[in-house]
């Protein structure tokens, strides 16, 4: 089943008198349960693509259907609603609220979804337990290590049970070992049937995915399946 | 810390609001206290209106009221409880041995003055009809006079000198309390029979006023009409000409007072509005700074699904809370001030004023926070996430 279906989308920025085609013409389909890596050098348009896929931004041209609904013409509040319910973000810089503890950070999307306080707490706790931070719930981001912060961010992304998880260089600010741990966590989440889109420029990070899409100059250069779906999971991370 | 400094404007505004209204209510109380001695069912026939909106020169050539006119009016007026002709003078010399009083009001009148002025005696008796008719040298004195002239002895049947004329004290008035802002105390009165007053202080120097207690507030207007008609006959005012006298009443004081306080209140509102305006600008400023500083937070919140209005509300509520805090601090500051005011005016901080002040501070927060909150809510998530 298609979750994401984009056809001939383009994003054009006006810089002074010059038009910059961040995305020239991209068409793409992503199915439920896929684990996709989007790769490309800087300036290739991968950030722009991620913003559009994440409904943070709208394309200048083309059609974006998200679960069969066109989002290309939606207004800010409709997009916010899609982001809240359907998309979980994991950022390179974690993007947690610095003055709130882990639990509240994970609760936040549920607050905007209008979930009751009790249910919110329950689900946030479950999500934090899921990423292995049961004992860190009341810690603030500055009391957590980088890896733990990213786990909080992943818990926050998972807590609304979104249709896709969008991870933008999730290991970019972590050391190799911690990065590997986070990647194992993504594998585990993928193994549970979640759709993950990973944006990275690191080859060894992208290798975790089943499918790699390479961008260059705003165009898809290459799109290939690198692993069979439900391939054996390494690092013993399949504890589901 | 920065927020506290910014709320200073709000704090000052709220202190202004609450102390102003406390003071105005106190002024009103004090004023009503001091005019209540006039009696609301008493009319005062005088040469001049007490509060003339017109030029005083219009009244200058009016003839004084006379005792004969008083007697005619007394004969002809159908319905009244008490009527007293009165003359008064300030600052005459009042002595007892080597002691003297500087601030006193000497009143010449008849025995009915006790009823028109609702005076209560603490000791002794009021002047009687015989003493009035015979111009006996007797007097009634107020508490301040007692304090000054008789610090240690009972004044009854003792002698004081008014304009060097010896007078026997026959009665002492009850304490009346301080008047309006303590300007003139009703406790500084000395009451003499009218003829005694005239012989001691001169017959023509002080104008005559006729105090008439009607006894029923509802009949005041009818009585006023009747008195006007009678006085026109008595004073031979030709038809078509204006009255050459005036009938005054307590109400005139109230109107005057309301005008005065109205001006004070208006000035207070201007001052308050100004300081709240300054406060609002401060709040707006800090909210703009806050929005800029928290651009990234706004980006995060938007990315995970915050709608435009939830960001708007978040910042509006924040601004309102800062102002509410300022309002509460303002009230905490002005409460002791109201206690100090209470030393001079009979007042305390009214509860509705407290709520009004809190309401105003929230309102200021919402108004001044709106623009910054609006800007925050309109931020683009992509750009604000990238903001460092």
Interface residues (C-beta under 8 A of the other chain):
Chain A: X51 X54 X56 X57 X76 X77 X80 X81 X83 X84 X85 X89 X91 X95 X96 X97 X108 X109 X112 X113 X156 X160
Chain B: X296 X297 X299 X300 X301 X302 X303 X304 X305 X306 X307 X308 X309 X310 X381 X382 X385
